[in-house]
Amino acid sequence: MNMDHEMTSLPNRPRRKFTAIDLTLGIGAPIIAYIGSIAAGMGSVQGLVLTGFAALTIVTFHTIRVGRRNEPRIPPYTRWVAVLVAVITCTTAWNLYKYPQSDLTIYLVSLTPVAAFLVLLVMMFAGRKP
């Protein structure tokens, strides 16, 4: 394996490049969080499991983006923001599961993890450039 070729194939200036897995995780995580929170709010334990997977997907999405060598700098504090968004996702589902609400409240409160994920995306991609 020629390591020189690998180093020369990296761009001089890093550019953001979205792959299929980025799009899948970036679109799928908030959808899974929303559906899971609604299911938990309706009294389904499977909704709690689904939001747990959504929380794991959110942290995975951040880790995959930061782990790339040719990725422009993502602020280091977003690591903890990703964990916070995962906690918000699980906490929202748990509270909806534990304390029954009206249907409209369930649908509106379930948007909280989606909004938190969008804030994470803004922090990751609209931050300062290197």
Secondary structure, 3 states (H helix, E strand, C coil): CCHHHHHHCCCCCCCCCCCHHHHHHHHHHHHHHHHHHHHHHCCCHHHHHHHHHHHHHHHHHHHHHHCCCCCCCCCCCHHHHHHHHHHHHHHHHHHHHHCCCCHHHHHHHCHHHHHHHHHHHHHHHCCCCC
